[in-house]
């Protein structure tokens, strides 16, 4: 179908020849970080836009040396290889510093294991994988972190090609110990991708949303336009059902062992299968019950609206977020969420193929989205095949910015215009990453040319993790890359504004209040965020809410809507710190019907 938005793109905004970058060990400088040569935009694209340098590569400095194994030895075009693997941050030892977990895709036959890094008191990351229970030989895809048994220790969920597993945290201080909850009822013999935790029934116990991709047949042979073997696309296979598992602990007299019930059919999610890749759970409709948004690859997105009785109704089309403005379903992959235009309502950005246009859906009325991709400036930027993506305030000026990581799923037709050390197989799939800054009015401008450490080298990037790793108020980024080492980028944005980091805790549940909605006010300006690490692509992010305050040295008020709908307000205070909101310590604003 003809896409009107592409017709609106100015002549000359055609695809940039991919920048190809280094692979594995040979691509790194002596300190272990990637080299980052400067680059220039192709003459057919927009002129380079000057901007601040936001990130530096800190991978080697921090001690992170995990190289991704794409797996499937002997089957180079096995489809799970091109989908990649994710990872995420978690504070497994409760010391206030985020740790890092990275998945492998090598499987049982590989020497590679997934890696758990503990952040020590110097800010370095120490590999503590051995004996942790997470040093797994897996065909790993997605990762989620959350406390499912309300014991104050964050647990781990992993999706794999052919199964999914839950690991309970039994760590003793700095010594990690995770035990597989093999009898927890998490049965999923499908190709799981992104996953997250959400308390969909508001009973105080985290449930699981597990997105599945396609019913892949590895014997299927696929070819590109030249007749060469190529990775199969999702349209060659049926889509699979997104699964929902209810945590039964709230109904048990003895909470151990932890148990889940597969309620996918009863909840209504089995009625609409799809090739799911990304997921985000939040209150889309404004009724204070969490809904489920699933990005489907090449099919309409699903927005499952919570009916408050244990069931969901698919309303993606009604809400305007299932397709683009022309009614076309694109290759939906990663999900970023934030209030781009500052109107108090969150917007949703989803990444697509190089040949398509990433889409920005924006709200004027809660629960109803419009495709405003052109207005947001997204079409004016060079684009690749995007996967992981983040909306976050990188310069702390009070307006959320955008980052996305790229990597093709089909070979490129043109050669590299930047040095590459990837091998001959993966080089044709490499693309550079992008970062776009918000002009404060909802317009995004591509400043990738000024950010060579993050955007100057091409890779087959997949997962993008956002977290304040060093607790300095600046949001850092972690990128997982197929057949390459993970890359960690420290935020060094000049003249960063003031900031506030918010953690929300329910003392009765002994854990972070996943699903809580945070509203901050500085003067007449309001911002919103969530206690929710489950977004982007295959990854779990910082569970704390982050706000940029610009020149403001203080904030005036914080309001929190707890996961069960109860609302409390907390007084303002000084900026540039972390505050912890504890349920029951604020001023009650509005009791919610059916609240705990």
DADA-V329013 format. One record per residue. SS is DSSP state (helix for helix, strand for strand, loop for the rest). NEAR is the number of other ideal C-beta (glycine too) atoms within 12 Angstrom. Layout:
SS/NEAR + SS/NEAR
//
This chain:
loop/14 + loop/12 + loop/26 + helix/18 + helix/30 + helix/28 + helix/15 + helix/22 + loop/26 + loop/17 + loop/11 + loop/16 + loop/28 + loop/21 + loop/29 + loop/36 + loop/29 + loop/40 + loop/43 + loop/40 + loop/48 + loop/37 + loop/33 + loop/29 + helix/19 + helix/19 + helix/36 + strand/28 + loop/23 + loop/10 + loop/17 + loop/27 + loop/30 + strand/46 + loop/26 + loop/35 + loop/25 + loop/20 + loop/32 + loop/24 + loop/33 + loop/24 + loop/15 + loop/18 + loop/30 + loop/28 + loop/19 + loop/25 + loop/28 + loop/15 + loop/29 + loop/25 + loop/30 + loop/39 + strand/42 + strand/30 + strand/39 + loop/33 + helix/42 + helix/26 + helix/24 + helix/36 + loop/26 + loop/43 + loop/29 + loop/39 + strand/33 + loop/41 + loop/36 + loop/43 + loop/36 + loop/27 + loop/18 + loop/11 + loop/24 + loop/22 + loop/28 + loop/29 + helix/40 + helix/36 + helix/37 + helix/41 + helix/49 + loop/55 + loop/55 + loop/58 + strand/50 + strand/51 + strand/43 + strand/44 + loop/37 + loop/41 + loop/31 + loop/25 + loop/18 + loop/18 + loop/30 + loop/41 + strand/46 + strand/48 + strand/56 + strand/51 + loop/54 + loop/42 + loop/46 + loop/32 + loop/32 + loop/21 + loop/17 + loop/23 + loop/14 + loop/31 + loop/30 + loop/44 + strand/40 + strand/44 + strand/39 + strand/37 + strand/35 + loop/19 + loop/15 + loop/13 + loop/25 + loop/25 + strand/36 + strand/27 + strand/28 + loop/29 + loop/31 + loop/18 + loop/15 + loop/33 + loop/31 + loop/46 + loop/28 + loop/34 + loop/23 + loop/40 + loop/41 + strand/53 + strand/49 + strand/53 + strand/55 + strand/53 + strand/46 + strand/45 + loop/38 + loop/45 + loop/36 + loop/34 + loop/22 + loop/23 + loop/30 + loop/40 + strand/43 + strand/47 + strand/55 + strand/46 + strand/48 + strand/40 + strand/39 + loop/25 + strand/26 + strand/42 + strand/40 + strand/44 + strand/40 + strand/35 + strand/40 + loop/27 + loop/32 + strand/14 + loop/15 + loop/21 + strand/19 + loop/38 + loop/26 + strand/36 + strand/25 + strand/27 + loop/32 + loop/18 + loop/16 + loop/31 + loop/26 + loop/40 + loop/24 + loop/37 + loop/19 + loop/33 + strand/40 + strand/49 + strand/57 + strand/56 + strand/54 + strand/52 + strand/48 + strand/46 + loop/43 + loop/42 + loop/35 + loop/38 + loop/24 + loop/33 + loop/40 + loop/48 + strand/47 + strand/51 + strand/56 + strand/48 + strand/54 + strand/44 + loop/49 + strand/35 + loop/23 + loop/34 + loop/15 + loop/24 + loop/13 + loop/22 + loop/18 + loop/26 + strand/17 + loop/21 + loop/10 + loop/11 + loop/9 + loop/16 + strand/19 + loop/28 + loop/38 + loop/33 + loop/29 + helix/38 + helix/19 + helix/24 + loop/27 + loop/19 + strand/33 + strand/35 + loop/35 + loop/49 + strand/43 + strand/41 + strand/41 + strand/36 + strand/42 + loop/28 + helix/33 + helix/27 + helix/16 + loop/18 + loop/8 + loop/11 + loop/21 + loop/19 + loop/20 + loop/39 + loop/29 + strand/37 + strand/28 + strand/29 + loop/28 + helix/35 + helix/18 + helix/20 + helix/33 + loop/26 + helix/40 + helix/24 + helix/18 + loop/30 + loop/29 + strand/41 + loop/41 + strand/49 + strand/55 + strand/51 + strand/54 + strand/50 + strand/46 + strand/45 + loop/38 + loop/41 + loop/30 + loop/23 + loop/21 + loop/31 + loop/37 + loop/44 + strand/37 + strand/50 + strand/51 + strand/50 + strand/53 + strand/43 + strand/46 + loop/30 + loop/31 + loop/34 + loop/47 + strand/46 + strand/43 + strand/45 + strand/34 + strand/40 + loop/23 + loop/24 + loop/17 + loop/23 + loop/25 + strand/39 + strand/27 + strand/33 + loop/28 + helix/35 + helix/20 + helix/20 + helix/31 + loop/29 + loop/45 + loop/34 + loop/33 + loop/36 + loop/30 + loop/21 + loop/16 + loop/25 + loop/32 + loop/39 + strand/36 + loop/50 + loop/52 + loop/51 + strand/53 + strand/46 + strand/44 + strand/49 + loop/37 + loop/41 + loop/30 + loop/29 + loop/22 + loop/25 + loop/32 + loop/40 + strand/42 + strand/47 + strand/51 + strand/52 + loop/49 + loop/43 + loop/31 + loop/35 + loop/22 + loop/34 + loop/41 + loop/47 + strand/46 + strand/46 + strand/42 + strand/35 + strand/31 + strand/18 + strand/16 + loop/22 + loop/29 + strand/24 + strand/37 + strand/26 + strand/37 + loop/31 + helix/39 + helix/30 + helix/24 + helix/38 + loop/35 + helix/45 + helix/36 + helix/28 + loop/43 + loop/43 + loop/42 + loop/43 + loop/45 + strand/49 + strand/54 + strand/52 + strand/54 + strand/46 + strand/47 + strand/48 + loop/43 + loop/44 + loop/37 + loop/38 + loop/32 + loop/36 + loop/34 + loop/41 + strand/48 + strand/51 + strand/49 + strand/49 + strand/52 + strand/51 + loop/53 + loop/41 + loop/41 + loop/29 + loop/31 + loop/32 + loop/16 + loop/20 + loop/17 + loop/30 + loop/26 + loop/33 + loop/25 + loop/34 + loop/29 + loop/37 + loop/23 + helix/16 + helix/21 + helix/38 + helix/33 + loop/31 + loop/44 + loop/46 + strand/49 + strand/50 + loop/55 + strand/51 + strand/47 + strand/48 + strand/40 + strand/39 + loop/25 + loop/22 + loop/18 + loop/31 + loop/27 + strand/42 + strand/31 + strand/41 + loop/36 + helix/48 + helix/33 + helix/30 + loop/39 + helix/32 + helix/36 + helix/49 + helix/49 + loop/37 + loop/47 + strand/49 + strand/50 + loop/50 + strand/57 + strand/58 + strand/54 + strand/52 + strand/50 + strand/51 + strand/41 + loop/41 + loop/37 + loop/29 + loop/28 + loop/23 + loop/29 + loop/36 + loop/46 + strand/44 + strand/50 + strand/51 + strand/55 + strand/54 + strand/48 + loop/47 + loop/42 + loop/44 + strand/39 + loop/51 + strand/50 + strand/45 + strand/46 + strand/32 + strand/40 + loop/25 + loop/35 + loop/18 + loop/16 + loop/28 + loop/28 + strand/29 + strand/42 + strand/42 + strand/39 + strand/38 + strand/33 + strand/41 + strand/32 + strand/35 + loop/19 + loop/19 + loop/36 + loop/22 + strand/37 + strand/41 + loop/44 + loop/47 + loop/47 + loop/44 + strand/42 + strand/43 + strand/33 + strand/40 + strand/26 + strand/29 + loop/17 + loop/11 + strand/26 + strand/23 + strand/44 + strand/37 + strand/42 + strand/41 + loop/41 + loop/44 + loop/46 + strand/46 + loop/48 + strand/56 + loop/54 + loop/55 + strand/55 + strand/48 + loop/51 + loop/43 + loop/42 + loop/40 + strand/42 + strand/45 + strand/43 + strand/44 + strand/35 + strand/28 + loop/18 + loop/28 + loop/18 + strand/22 + strand/35 + strand/25 + strand/28 + strand/39 + strand/34 + strand/43 + strand/39 + loop/44 + loop/44 + loop/36 + loop/29 + loop/33 + strand/27 + strand/33 + strand/24 + strand/30 + strand/18 + strand/21 + strand/24 + strand/17 + loop/29 + loop/24 + strand/22 + strand/25 + strand/31 + strand/26 + strand/39 + strand/24 + loop/32 + loop/20 + loop/20 + loop/27 + strand/17 + strand/19 + strand/19 + strand/18 + loop/16 + loop/22 + loop/14 + loop/16 + loop/21 + loop/23
//
